[in-house]
Amino acid sequence: MSAQPTIIYTKTDEAPALATYSLLPIVEAFTKSSGIRVELRDISLAGRIIATFADVLKAEQRIPDELGYLGKLCLEPTTNIIKLPNISASVPQLKAAVAELQALGYALPDYPENAQTDAEKETKARYAKVMGSAVNPVLREGNSDRRAPKAVKDYAKKHPHSMGKWASDSKTRVGTMGGKGDFFSNEKSVTVAEATDVKIEFVSVDGTSKVLKESTPLKAGEILDGTFMSKAALVDFLADQIAEAKKDGVLFSLHMKATMMKVSDPIIFGRAVEVFFQDLIAKHAATLQELGVDFRNGFGDLVGKLDRLPAEKKAEIEADIAAAYASGPALSMVNSDKGITNLHVPSDVIVDASMPAMIRAGGKVWDAQGRTGDTLAVIPDSSYAGVYQAVIDFCKANGALDPKTMGSVPNVGLMAQAAEEYGSHNKTFEIPGKGTVKVTDKDGKVLFSHEVEQGDIWRACQTKDAPVQDWVKLAVNRARATGSPAVFWLDKARAHDAQIIAKVETYLKDHDTTGLDIRILAPAEACTFSLERIVKGEDTISVTGNVLRDYLTDLFPILEVGTSAKMLSIVPLMNGGGLFETGAGGSAPKHVQQFTEENYLRWDSLGEFFALAASFEHLAETFKLAKAKVLADTLDTATGKFLEFDRSPGRKLGTIDNRGSHFYLALYWAQALAEQTGDTELQAQFKPIAEELTANEDKIVQELLAVQGKAVDIGGYYKPCDEKASEALRPSATLNEILAKV
């Protein structure tokens, strides 16, 4: 890291990446006179693919491994990174990105879904490194502190978002395996006393063995878990849920995270498709095999390949598809107009966004006719499904939550050093036959084992001791700073949580907790406790593990302030640096579609504004840079004014979009810098800028509005052309000329 104060901005994907073309020039203009360097580093899906296969590309096409570089940087004390939402790619997304890059002249190999040769297997392994949750475990060398800024909460109370009404007789509920053959019920967990190295091995009933993973180093005090989901139990459960949805007359919806949990959840998703369409699949098995259909990529994989068939065969299968829809329960829809169901594409429905949206809508989802109805929301593993059921039960009994009066549930999340990363990485396997999975240490001692069947999904995860200590410290500090109760969402009946609880109880003794309300409650109980307080306007800190952190930092923000994109997300890196995250990106694909069709970008960068202010504060402290503190304070002032005058993107053409919101941030920020007296140099510099922006407000807004309503070409979805995208996202010549004067 340079000795010069530096903010690293991440170039990511979809709407956040498009917004960067508009916002980053403003940030660069406002910071350059303060001696702050702003660097853009490409960790987009396309960028990661290109870096991974740089050896097969032309020299001018190659880019360095920016993600690997940033991962090393996160270990340094002066690091300052602003992390935007990125794609956690499913197989369909990966294939689409590869196809786009190939069309742009990148000689990338196709993704070999059924790798046979050594070369294909090597290619598939390289692609696996960029899929799923590939970015976050690399960058998150600290635990997270995520909360709704006061300004956002105040705005939501004054301008409450819509909330659907809940009926006490709503049929909406969560369907889960309830500890019968799922990950929760089969989990085993150990804490190793000394550093060791473990081997994961499958031993078949015929005595043959296969090493699934040769080496997994563990540090002293590290927790290692292993568990599996039974294929037989899963298939029976899915069949029961489909039958229950049909009997109850509710929409069937499946809620998974096949993007982040790139190994386990696509398998589960595929099983759901196979069970729902089992008669169709049985009848046309030979044809589906010939087409190479893989239902792990969703039912859309079949639909997209039907055109390869002779017209008569295609018509026959389409008729059988219609019959399957007619005979089964109605399916929840992603897009009713286009006939895209909940089972079409695994990356279309992500549990941490889809469940809060359903709850916010009064327990309703869309059907094929564009109407809303109650749903059986299927979340197979029961580890956290009870959290959503607790919210549903609470809303049925008490009605919808009220944004005007509700309190808040900020989160302190355990995630440092890839804590609790499971279902995604190199310790998740689909079992090839009947036998035993054994985990043995370097001395050959069996730490734990599982009796498994063919098709079962076995997974393991690690949680190092130092991140747990840091997590407990962060929770105590937040409780002390706020006076709110801090609740560890941990279930003593779950093997992994029992190990975590032992550590929490030990490390709490290292801190002064006098006068603090710190509790350990099972997740569903913790959720109900938090809801009972939230309706009274009271705040409760949720202190959770990694996956539950992911779920809750969408669930409560969506209910409290209408979106998770407006959250302040600070990751104090364990070695002293700072990672500042900017909110979720779940709606990003829809925003890109609207932008290319209408030249209107509805993406809200408010979370980025908060992250940037926190980043300046960190720079000020790290480098003793007074100007950075002035930039932080004035940006906070500007953001407050931004909210007061409601300058977030509107909902339809003719109102300001993302680019207009960026202009108003620049206007208010320049005004705040011109009015402050703490730094006379910045005051003098920005006084004429503020005056010019103010005088040209109407002209700039009209220039931004004038381009709306027409299709725009940015050169690509996964890899936009920088020149085209910059031109499209910076259409105001007047604004650009003023920024050039800063």
N, C-alpha and C positions, 0 to 999 in steps of 0.2 A: 504494500500500500504506500502511495506517495505521502511525503511529509506535508503536502498541500492538502488542506481540507477538501474532501472529495465526497460527493454523493453519487452513488451508482444507481442509475435507473435501469430497470429491467424491461427489455423488449419482449413482450409475451405474445398473446394471440387474440384474435377476434376483436370484440368491441374495445376492450382495454387498450389493445395495441393501436387501434385506429385513433382513440382519444389521445394517445401519446403524441401523435403527429401534430396535434393542435396545442396541447398543454406544454410539452417539453420546451418549445421555443420561448414560451413565456417564462418558465423557470430559469432557463439559461440566461435570458436577458436580465432578469431581476437579481441574479446572484453573481454575475461575472465581476462587478465592481467591488464585491466584498471578498474577493480572493478565493471564492469557492468554485471548484471545478465540478462539472456535471458530466458523467460518462454514461453512455448507453451500451448495455451489454445484452446480447441476443440469447435468450434462453427459451425462445418460442419452440413449438413442436417442430416446425420446419428447420429452424436453426440447429436444434439438437440432432435431427436426422442428418443434416448436411455435415455437421461436425463428426458424427459417428462414422460416416462413410467418406470422409475427406480423402482417403487413400485411393478411391476409385473415381474421383471427380477431377475435372480440369483445375489447374492451379488457380485460375481467376474465380472459380466457384467455391473454393474452400474457405471455411471460416474456422477459427479455433474453438476449442471446447470451452466456451464461456461458462457453462454451468460448473465444470470441474474447477475452473479458475476461481469462481465465486465461492465454491465450497471451501477451498483453501483460505480464501480471504476471510471467511467467517470465523476463523481461528485467531485472527489478529485483533488487537484491542482498539484500533482506530477505524475499523470497518463501519461503513454507513451505507446500507442498501435499502432502496425502496422497491418492494416486491409487489408487482401487479399480478392479478389472477392469470393463470396459465391453463392450457388444456392438459388434463390428465387423460391421455389418449386411450380409447378403446380400440379394438382391432379395426372396426369400420372407419374410425377417424384416422388411424394410422394409414390405412390403405388409401383413403381419399387424399391425404397429404402427400403420400409417395406419388400417386398418380398425377397430382398437380405439379409436383417438382419435376417429374419425368417429362411432362408436357412443356415445361419451361427449359428443357434441355439438360437436366441433371441425369446422368446415366446411372441411376440408382437401381439396384436389383428389386424385383417384385418381392412382396412379403410372402414367404412360403408357408402357408397355413398348415400344410401336411408335409413338413420337411422329411425327406427320405435320405438324400445323400449327405455326406459330411459337410459339403459346401453349403447346402441348404440349411442344415442345422446351425452352422456357424452364422449364416445370415440372419436366421430367425433369432438367435441369441443376441446378436447386435441390435436388432430392432427392439427386442424385449427391454433393452436398457433405456429406451426413450418412451416406453409406454407406461400407463398407469401413473402412480404417484412417484414420478422420477425426479421431480424438482425439489419438492418440500423437504424430504429427508436429507438432502444434500445441504440445503441452506439453513435448516433449523437447528443451529447449534446453541439453542436456548429455548426456554419455555415461554409460553405466550401469556400476555396480559391483554385481554380484548374486552372492550366495553363501548357502550354508546356514549359519545361525548355529550356533555350537558346541553350544548347548543342544539344538538339533534333531538334530544329528549324534549327540550322546551318547545322546539318547532312542532314535533309530533303532537304535543299536548294542545298547542294552539291551532294546528291544522291536521286533525286526526285523519289517518287513512281509513279507507272503507274496511269494515269487518262484517262478514256474513253472520246472519243470525243462527244460533244453535237451538235446535228443538230438543226437548227432554226425551222425546221418543225417536230421536235419530237412530237409524240402523247402522250408521257408520261405526266401524270398530277395526281393531288391528287383529290380523290373524298371524299367529306365530307358533313355532313348534313346541314351545312351552317346556323346553328342557328334555325333549324326547328325541334323542339321536342327533341333536344339534351341537354346534360348537360349545355352547354354554355347558351342556351336560357332560361332555366328554373331556373337558379341559383338565390338564394336569400341569402343575407348576412347581418349580424348585428355585431356591436361591443358593447359588454356589458360594461356598465359603472362601475358596481360593481360585485364582485364575486357572483356567483349563481350556481345552479345545474339544468340542463335541462333534460326533459324527451322527448323521441321520441315515438310517438304513432300513430298507424294506426286506423282510425275510418271508418268502412265499411258503405256503403249506407244504410244498414239495421239497423244501430245504434250500432252494436256491436263494441267493441274496442279491440285492441291487443297492448300491450306495446312492442315496438320493442327494446327499450333500456331504462331501468328505470332511470339510473343516468349517467350524463356526467358533471362532475364539470368544471366550467369555472372560470378563474381568472379575476380580474378587467382589462379592456382594451383588453380582448381576442376577437378575431374574430371567429364567427361560421357561416359556410355556410351550405346550404342545396340545393339540386337540384335533378333532375331525368331525365332519358332518357326514352322517350315513346317507348314501344314495337311496337305499330302500326306504328309509324313514322320510327322506325329503320327498320322494315321488309319491308315497302314500299321503303325506301331508298336503301336497299340492292338489292331488285328486280330491281330497276331502274339502279343501278350500274352494275349489271350483264348483263342487256340488253344493256347498253351503251358499255361495254367492247366487247360484241359480235358484235355490230353494227360497232364499230370503228376498229375491228380487232386487239385489243391489249390484252395482258395478264392480267387476273384479279388477283390482289394480295391484301391480307388483312394484315394490320399492326396494331397489338395490343400489349399490355403488360400483358398477362394473367399470368405472373409469379408474378410480384410485385403487380398488381391490382387483387388479387386472387379471389375476389368476383365478381366484375363488368365485367371484361374483358372476363373471360371464358363464361359468359352468352352471351355476344355480339358475341364472337367467335362461340358459338353453334348456335346462330340465323343465322349467315352467312352460316354455313354448311347446316342448315335446309332449307334455302331459295335456295341455289345452287342446292341441291339434293331433292327438294320438291316432285317431281313426284315419284322418287324412294322411298322416305320415306312414302308417302301416300300409295303406292302399297303394301309395305311390313311392314306396321305399326305393325301388330300383331307379326310378326317374330322379329322385332327389339325390341319390348317390352319384348318378351320371352327371348331374348339374354341379355337384360338389357343394351342396347346401350345408352350411354349418349354423345351426340354430343358436350357437353361442354368440353369433353376431345378430341375433334377433330374427323374428319372422320376416322382416324386411329382406333378409338374405335370399329367401325363396322368392318373394314377390319381385325382387330386382332381377332374378334370373329367368323368370317365366318367358320373357321374349325370345329366349334361345330355343324354345320348343316349337314344334309344328303347331299351327293354329288350332287344330282339333284337340291336341293334347293339352295345350294351354287352356283352352275353353273348358275342358273336362276338369282340370285342377282348379280353375277359378270357380266353377260351379260347386266343387267340393269344399272350397274355402268358404263360400257363401253359406253352405249347409252347416259347416262347423260353427260359424258365427251364430247361425240361427238356433242351433241345438244347445250351445253353451250359454253361460251367463253373459250379459252385456259387458263389453270391455270398456274400461276407462280409455279416453282418447287423448293423444298428444295434440293432434290437429284433426278436428272433426271434418272440416271442409275437404281435406286431402285424404281422409280415411286412414290416417296413421294412428295405430293403436298403441296402448301402453306396452305391448309386447313386440313392437316393430324393430326398435333400435335400442340396445342396452344403454347407450349414453344419453338417450332422450329423457329418461326419468331417473334423477339422482335423489336418493332418499332424504338427504339433509335439506334439499330445497323443495322436493315434491310434497313431503308430509306437512311442513309448516304452511305451504300454500293451501293445501286441502283444509287444514285446521282453520286458517284465517278465513276461508270461504264458507265457514259453517259446516264443515264436514262433507263438502260437495266436490265432485269432480265432473268432468264433461263426458257426455255420451256421444254416440255416433250421429245423433240428430242435432248436436249443438246445444242440448239441454244439460242441466246439472242434476246430479242425483247422489244419493248416499253410496258409500263404497265399503267393500271389504278390502282393507289395505293390508296386503300380505308382505310381511317382513319375516322370512323363515327363521333366522337365528334369534333366540330369545334374549340375548345378552342385553340389548338396549331397547327392544321393541316395547317393553313395558313403560318406557318413558312417554312414548307417544300415546299409549292407551291411557296413561294417567292424565294427560292433557285433555284427551277426548272425554274421559269421565268427568273431569272438572267442568268442562264447558257444557256438557249435558246437564249437569246439576246446577250450574251457576250462570249459564249464558255466556255469550262471547265476552272476551276481555275488552276493556275500554282504553284505547290509547291515551285518552284525555287525562286519565287518573292513575293508570297502572305504574307500578314501580319498575325496577330493572333487575335483570339477572346477568351481570358481567361474568366473565369466565377467566380463570387461571388454569391454563392447560399444560399438561405434561406432554412434551413432544421432543425435547432435546435429544440429540444423538440417536435419532430414529426410534425413540421409545414407542413401544406398542405398534410398530408398523407391521401389520399382518394382512394376509389375503392378497398381497400384491407382489411381494418380492421373492427372493430366491429360497424361501423356506416354505413354499406352498406347493403341494403336489396332488395330482389326481392319481389315486392308487391303481396299479395295473392288475391286481388280482387279490385273492384271499390270502391273508397272512398277518404279519405283525410289523408295525413300524417301531423301531427301537432307537432311542437316543442314548448314546454312550459317551463317557468322558475319555480323556486321554489315557486313563488307566484301564479302560475297558469296562468300567462300572456302568450299569444301565441306570440312567437317571429316571427314565420312565418309558413306558411302551403302550401301544394301543393295538387291539385286535381289530383288523379292518377288512373290508370287502372291496371287490372291484368297483371302481367308480366313486368310492368315498373321496372326500376332499380333506386332506390332512394339512395342517399348517402349524407353524411355530412362530414365536416372536420373542424379542429380547427387550429388556429394560435395564439400563445401566443404573448403578447406584447414585453416582454424582448428579444426574438430572433429577432424581427423586428428591435428593437433599435440596437442590436449588428450587424445585417446585414447591416444597413445603415452606421454604423461606419466603418465596414470592407470595404465597397464600397468606402467611402471617403478616407480611408487610402491607398487603392490600387491606386485610381486615383492620389493622391498626390505623391505616391512613383514612379509611372510610367509616369505621365504626359499624359496618354491616356484618352480619353473621357470615362465616365462611363454611361452606358445607362440602366435604369430600364425598363425591358420589361413588361410593365403593360398596360392593356387596360381599359380605363375609362368606356367603354361600358359594361364591365363585372362586375357583382355585387361584387364578391370577390375582384377583382383588385381595384375597386373604394374605398373599405375600406382600402386596403393596401396603395394606393396612398395618402390618407389623412394622414396616419401615416408617410409615407416617407417625405412628405412635411413638416410635423411638426418636425421630428427628424433631418432633414438636417439643420435646424436652430441651432441645438446644436453644429454644427461643423463649422470650418473655411473653407469655400469653395471658397475663393477668388482665382481667376485664374484657377479654375477647370471647366472642361466642363462636367456637369452632366445633363442628360436629362431623361425624362420619355416618352417613345414611346410605342405604341401598338406592340405586338410581330412581326407581319409581317413587319411593318414599321421599327422596330428596326433591323430586319434581313437584310432588303435591305440596310439600312444605313451602317451596319457593312460590308456587301459585297462590297459596293461601296468603302469603305476604304481599305478592305483587298486586293483588286486587285491593289491598289497603294502601297502595302507594309506596310500599317498602321495598328496599333493595336487598338482594341475597346473592353473595358471591358463590358461583358454582366452581368447584375445584375438581377437575376431571382429568381422566386419561385422554389419550390422543384421539381416538375415534369419537368418543362422546364429546370431546371438545369441538370436533368438526361439526357434529350434529347440533349441539346447543348454540354455537355461534351463528347458526342460521335460524334455528327454531325461535329463540326469544327475540332477536332483532327483527325478524319478519313480523312477529306479533306486536312488538313494542313500537317500532318506527317504520314498518312497512317494507323494509329491505335490509339485507345484511351488508349492502355495499357502502353504507354510511358509518360503519363502525371504525373506531380507533383500535388498531391492532399493533401492539408493540411487542417485539421479541428481544428482550435484553440478552444478548449473546453471552455465553458463560465466561468467555475470555475478555469481555469488556466492550465489544462492538455492539452495534444496533442493527436490527432488521425490522423494517417498518412495512407492514402489510396493509393492503388497501381495500379489503372487502372481497366478497365472493363474486364469481363470474358466471353464475348459473344461467342468467338470461342473455348472456353475450351472443350466442348464435342468432337469436331472433333480432337483436339489434343490428347485427351485420346484414342480415337479409333485408331489413327495412332500409338500411343505409344505401345498399347497392340498388335497390328498387326505387327509392324516393329521395336519395341524397339527404337523409334525415337521420341523425344519430342520437338516439334517446338515452344512451348510456350516461349514467350520473357519476361524475368524478369526485363527489364530495368526500368519499373515504380517502382518496388520494390527497386532497387538501389537508386533511387531518394528519395523514402520515407524513406529509412534507413538513408541516409545522413541528411535529415531534422529531423529525430528522434534523431540522435546524437546531432545535434545543440540544440534541445530542452532540452536534458539531460544536456548538458554543461551549458545552461543558468539556468535551474531549480536547479541543484545541484552544480553549480559553479565548474564543473568538467572539467579541462583543457584537460585531455586526450580524453574526448568525442569530444571536438572541433577538436583535431588533427585527430581523426578517421573520423569525418565528412569531413574535408578539404581534407584528403588523399583519401577518398572514391570518392569525387567529381573529384579529379585528375584522379583517376582510371577509373571512368565512362567516362570522356572526352577521355581518351586514348582508352577505349573500343569502343567508337563511331568512333574515328579517324581510327581505324584499322578494323572497321565493324565486331565485334565479336558477333553480335546477331545471333541467330540460323538461319541456312540456310533453304532452301526450300525443299531439297531432301536428300535422303540417301547419305552417303559419305562425307557430310559436317558436321561441328560441330552442335550439337543440344543444347538444354537448358543446359545440363550438361557441354558441352564444353564452353559455354558462361560463366558459373559460374567459371570454372577453370581460364579463362582469367581475370575475375574480380579479383579473388584471387591473380593471378600473378601480375597484375597491382597495386592492392592495397598494396600488400607486398612491391613491388618496391617503391611505393610512401612513405610508412612508413619508408623504409630504407633510403630514400633520404632526408626526411624532417629533420630539425634540431631543431624544437621547443620542442621536447621531446626526450631527449637522451636515456632514458630507452626503449621507443618503437623503436627507431632507432636501438639500439643494439640488441633488441629481434628479429626484423624482417629482419635484414640484412642477416643472414644465411638462413632464410626461403626464402627470395627473391632469393638468389643465387641458392638454391636447386630447387625451382620451375622453375627458368630460365633454369638451366642446364638440367632439365628433361621435358621441354616443349614438345618435339617431342614424347617422350615415353608416357607421360600422354595422349596426344591427340590420339595416336594410340590405347591406352587401351580403351579410350572412343569410338573411332570409331569401334573397333573390335566387339563390341556387337550388332551393328546395323544389321537390315535385318532379324531378327528372332522374332517370337512371344514371348511375355513375359507375365508371370502370376504374377499379383500383388495381387491376392486374393479377389478382389472385385472392383466395380466401385464406389459405394457410401462409402464403408468402406474397403479401401485397408488394407491388412495385413502389419503392420508396418515393420516386419522383411523382408518380400518379397519385399516391395516397397523400403525400404532403400537399400537392396542389389542391386536392379535393377537400382536405381538412383545414386548409388555410385560405379560404376564398375571399377574405377581406383585405384588399390591397392597402386600405387606409390603416387598419390595425397593424399589418405587417411593416409598413413604413414607420409607424410610431415606435414599434418594438425595436426596430433597427437603430433607433436613435439612443436607446438606453445605454 
